[in-house]
Amino acid sequence: MPSKGVPRELGHVRRSLEGLVDRDTATAAMLEALEQVPEERPSGIEPIKGFVRGPLSGALSRRMSADSALRVCKGIEDAVHDWLAEEAASQLQGLPRRSQFPTLEVKPEQGPTRLVVVAGSERLTWRLRVAVGGDRLAAISASDLNALLDQLETLNPAIVLIDAHDPPLSAPESVAAMARGLSRKVLIVLWGQSEPYAIPLMDAFERWRLRYTPLDRGNGVDPLLDLIRSRSSGSLR
């Protein structure tokens, strides 16, 4: 499916956040915050400030004290503001900008974790790309069975993630039949096990004795991120 671009500002928010808290906290807080972002993705200083002060601040407050979350958000705003100011000045002067983010960025050792998201839209895919980082996670979407087969051939994924909150166009039985042909090395994850789309899908998985991992969104995003980290080659750790 066509891919909408990820605003660069969101990538800078994530990288600056990783310089202020540990990576696991940063990734989980970003993903939780991005779940509240509508299709119109925040871009530009004011929408980014709204994202940091609203959804991201709330996600951080659930993982640390309110004062700590406030300090972290202030640090992110300062970092993003400095980056935008430097970029504007560089453009005016015709000079390349240099990166000065307070980040703990680590280069992947053996490439990013490969993930195919089976869903009706690209919402979860782009949120994961932003939260985890494109250098650590190669995530693509498939909205129907034909697209899924193409993506499986292209990416050779370590994980196939079926999003029952945003179900694909193909019937559950068709998706389950596709899963039967996957290598046993591929981790099949069902996100939203209590959703209506998940029920017949799980029935088919059980009937065909397929191994899969069901997850409930009510338990938070951490179990999903833990599974992604478990298949990483060192780049998410």
LOLOFI-693289 format. One record per residue (C-alpha): residue in one letter; x negated, y negated, z. Coordinates in nm, 2 decimals. Layout:
N
kolpa/x/y/z
A/X/Y/Z
...
//
This chain:
237
kolpa/x/y/z
M/0.00/0.00/0.00
P/-0.12/-0.36/-0.05
S/-0.33/-0.47/0.24
K/-0.28/-0.81/0.40
G/-0.60/-0.98/0.51
V/-0.69/-1.01/0.87
P/-0.75/-1.37/0.97
R/-1.12/-1.42/1.05
E/-1.03/-1.61/1.37
L/-0.89/-1.29/1.52
G/-1.21/-1.12/1.46
H/-1.40/-1.40/1.63
V/-1.15/-1.37/1.93
R/-1.23/-1.00/1.96
R/-1.61/-1.05/1.94
S/-1.62/-1.33/2.19
L/-1.39/-1.13/2.42
E/-1.64/-0.84/2.40
G/-1.91/-1.08/2.53
L/-1.70/-1.16/2.84
V/-1.56/-0.82/2.94
D/-1.65/-0.46/2.88
R/-1.57/-0.32/2.54
D/-1.30/-0.08/2.65
T/-1.11/-0.36/2.83
A/-1.15/-0.59/2.53
T/-1.02/-0.33/2.28
A/-0.72/-0.23/2.49
A/-0.62/-0.59/2.57
M/-0.65/-0.70/2.21
L/-0.43/-0.41/2.09
E/-0.17/-0.48/2.35
A/-0.17/-0.85/2.26
L/-0.15/-0.78/1.89
E/0.16/-0.57/1.94
Q/0.34/-0.89/2.02
V/0.22/-1.07/1.70
P/0.48/-1.09/1.42
E/0.42/-1.03/1.06
E/0.30/-1.39/1.02
R/-0.05/-1.34/1.16
P/-0.20/-1.62/1.36
S/-0.46/-1.82/1.17
G/-0.60/-2.17/1.25
I/-0.69/-2.32/1.58
E/-0.34/-2.39/1.72
P/-0.19/-2.05/1.64
I/-0.50/-1.88/1.78
K/-0.48/-2.08/2.10
G/-0.12/-1.97/2.13
F/-0.23/-1.61/2.09
V/-0.51/-1.64/2.34
R/-0.30/-1.83/2.60
G/0.01/-1.61/2.55
P/-0.02/-1.24/2.45
L/-0.39/-1.20/2.52
S/-0.38/-1.37/2.85
G/-0.09/-1.15/2.96
A/-0.27/-0.83/2.85
L/-0.58/-0.93/3.04
S/-0.38/-1.02/3.35
R/-0.26/-0.66/3.36
R/-0.62/-0.55/3.38
M/-0.78/-0.81/3.61
S/-0.69/-1.09/3.84
A/-0.50/-1.39/3.70
D/-0.80/-1.62/3.77
S/-1.04/-1.39/3.59
A/-0.80/-1.37/3.29
L/-0.78/-1.75/3.28
R/-1.16/-1.78/3.29
V/-1.20/-1.52/3.01
C/-0.94/-1.70/2.79
K/-1.11/-2.03/2.85
G/-1.44/-1.88/2.74
I/-1.27/-1.74/2.42
E/-1.11/-2.07/2.34
D/-1.45/-2.25/2.38
A/-1.62/-1.99/2.16
V/-1.36/-2.01/1.88
H/-1.36/-2.39/1.90
D/-1.74/-2.40/1.87
W/-1.73/-2.15/1.58
L/-1.47/-2.35/1.39
A/-1.65/-2.68/1.45
E/-1.98/-2.53/1.33
E/-1.82/-2.38/1.02
A/-1.66/-2.71/0.93
A/-1.99/-2.90/0.97
S/-2.17/-2.63/0.76
Q/-1.91/-2.66/0.48
L/-1.95/-3.04/0.48
Q/-2.32/-3.01/0.46
G/-2.32/-2.72/0.21
L/-2.52/-2.50/0.45
P/-2.46/-2.14/0.55
R/-2.34/-2.11/0.91
R/-2.52/-1.90/1.17
S/-2.34/-1.67/1.42
Q/-2.36/-1.80/1.78
F/-2.10/-1.59/1.94
P/-2.16/-1.46/2.29
T/-2.10/-1.10/2.18
L/-2.22/-0.76/2.27
E/-2.18/-0.63/1.91
V/-2.34/-0.29/1.85
K/-2.42/-0.16/1.50
P/-2.25/0.17/1.43
E/-2.50/0.46/1.44
Q/-2.33/0.69/1.19
G/-2.06/0.49/1.04
P/-1.71/0.40/1.16
T/-1.44/0.65/1.27
R/-1.22/0.73/0.98
L/-0.84/0.70/1.04
V/-0.53/0.73/0.83
V/-0.22/0.58/0.98
V/0.11/0.73/0.84
A/0.37/0.46/0.89
G/0.63/0.25/0.71
S/0.41/-0.06/0.71
E/0.06/-0.17/0.78
R/0.13/-0.32/1.12
L/-0.04/-0.07/1.34
T/-0.33/-0.03/1.10
W/-0.43/-0.40/1.09
R/-0.38/-0.43/1.47
L/-0.62/-0.14/1.52
R/-0.87/-0.29/1.28
V/-0.87/-0.62/1.47
A/-0.87/-0.46/1.82
V/-1.15/-0.21/1.75
G/-1.34/-0.38/1.48
G/-1.38/-0.30/1.11
D/-1.74/-0.19/1.16
R/-1.63/0.08/1.41
L/-1.30/0.19/1.26
A/-1.22/0.26/0.89
A/-0.84/0.26/0.90
I/-0.60/0.27/0.61
S/-0.23/0.31/0.58
A/0.00/0.55/0.39
S/0.38/0.48/0.38
D/0.48/0.80/0.19
L/0.36/1.14/0.11
N/0.20/1.05/-0.23
A/0.01/0.76/-0.07
L/-0.10/0.99/0.22
L/-0.23/1.25/-0.02
D/-0.43/0.99/-0.20
Q/-0.57/0.84/0.12
L/-0.67/1.18/0.26
E/-0.87/1.25/-0.06
T/-1.03/0.90/-0.04
L/-1.12/0.88/0.32
N/-1.16/1.23/0.45
P/-1.03/1.12/0.79
A/-1.13/1.24/1.14
I/-0.78/1.13/1.27
V/-0.43/1.12/1.11
L/-0.21/0.90/1.32
I/0.17/0.92/1.26
D/0.35/0.62/1.39
A/0.70/0.72/1.49
H/0.78/0.36/1.60
D/0.74/0.25/1.23
P/0.81/0.58/1.05
P/0.69/0.65/0.70
L/0.93/0.68/0.40
S/0.87/1.06/0.38
A/1.09/1.30/0.58
P/0.94/1.45/0.90
E/0.94/1.80/0.74
S/0.73/1.67/0.45
V/0.48/1.50/0.67
A/0.46/1.82/0.88
A/0.41/2.03/0.57
M/0.12/1.80/0.47
A/-0.03/1.84/0.82
R/-0.04/2.22/0.76
G/-0.30/2.17/0.49
L/-0.54/1.96/0.70
S/-0.87/2.09/0.83
R/-0.85/2.21/1.19
K/-1.12/1.95/1.25
V/-0.87/1.67/1.18
L/-0.71/1.53/1.50
I/-0.33/1.48/1.44
V/-0.18/1.22/1.67
L/0.19/1.14/1.71
W/0.24/0.78/1.84
G/0.58/0.74/1.99
Q/0.69/1.09/2.08
S/1.03/0.98/2.22
E/1.13/0.80/1.89
P/1.40/0.96/1.68
Y/1.16/1.03/1.39
A/0.93/1.22/1.62
I/1.19/1.49/1.73
P/1.22/1.68/1.40
L/0.85/1.63/1.34
M/0.76/1.79/1.67
D/1.00/2.07/1.60
A/0.82/2.14/1.27
F/0.48/2.12/1.43
E/0.59/2.37/1.70
R/0.75/2.60/1.45
W/0.43/2.61/1.24
R/0.21/2.62/1.55
L/0.02/2.31/1.45
R/-0.21/2.15/1.70
Y/-0.12/1.79/1.76
T/-0.14/1.53/2.04
P/0.19/1.35/2.12
L/0.16/1.01/2.29
D/0.42/0.79/2.46
R/0.39/0.41/2.41
G/0.53/0.37/2.76
N/0.19/0.50/2.90
G/0.01/0.21/2.74
V/-0.25/0.19/2.45
D/-0.54/0.34/2.65
P/-0.46/0.71/2.57
L/-0.45/0.62/2.20
L/-0.78/0.44/2.21
D/-0.94/0.72/2.41
L/-0.85/0.96/2.14
I/-1.00/0.73/1.87
R/-1.32/0.70/2.08
S/-1.34/1.08/2.12
R/-1.38/1.11/1.75
S/-1.63/0.83/1.71
S/-1.99/0.88/1.61
G/-2.12/0.65/1.87
S/-2.00/0.32/1.72
L/-1.71/0.29/1.96
R/-1.90/0.36/2.28
//
